Amino acid sequence: MNAKERIKLGYDLFNKQDMETFFKELVDENTTWTFPGKEGVHPLSGVHKGPQAMMAAFSKIPATWSNFHVNPMDMISEGNKVFVRVKATADGMETMFGHYFEVSDSGKMTTMMTFDDTLSMYNAIKK
């Protein structure tokens, strides 16, 4: 599988809530996920280094947003780099995100940067 196909698989696994396979098959031991913003203001903001930190941040999603899904609309790939325009939905939210990835030669995600509509996300947080 090429980088684009690996990232598409990641969205499929995420939406099926198969996080065990997601992390085992797709996340590099030295991965870094950057979610811009001030830590503590948005539940996901920060630089999450390593699968455990990424998993801890991902685990906040179901507790914070009901029926959260991300579905790729477009994917642009150049070598090991992939950019995805994403339709993001949850109860009280329908918006667009941008996600950037870098994939290692072994097919695992080494870099993820999210450019999400944080206002829509914040407004849809479970009260």
Stockholm file with secondary structure:
# STOCKHOLM 1.0

chainA/1-127         MNAKERIKLGYDLFNKQDMETFFKELVDENTTWTFPGKEGVHPLSGVHKGPQAMMAAFSKIPATWSNFHVNPMDMISEGNKVFVRVKATADGMETMFGHYFEVSDSGKMTTMMTFDDTLSMYNAIKK
#=GR chainA/1-127 SS CCHHHHHHHHHHHHHTTCHHHHHHHHEEEEEEEEECSCBTTBTTCEEEESHHHHHHHHTHHHHHSTTCEEEEEEEEEETTEEEEEEEEEETTEEEEEEEEEEECTTSCEEEEEEECCHHHHHHTSCC
#=GC SS_cons         CCHHHHHHHHHHHHHTTCHHHHHHHHEEEEEEEEECSCBTTBTTCEEEESHHHHHHHHTHHHHHSTTCEEEEEEEEEETTEEEEEEEEEETTEEEEEEEEEEECTTSCEEEEEEECCHHHHHHTSCC
//
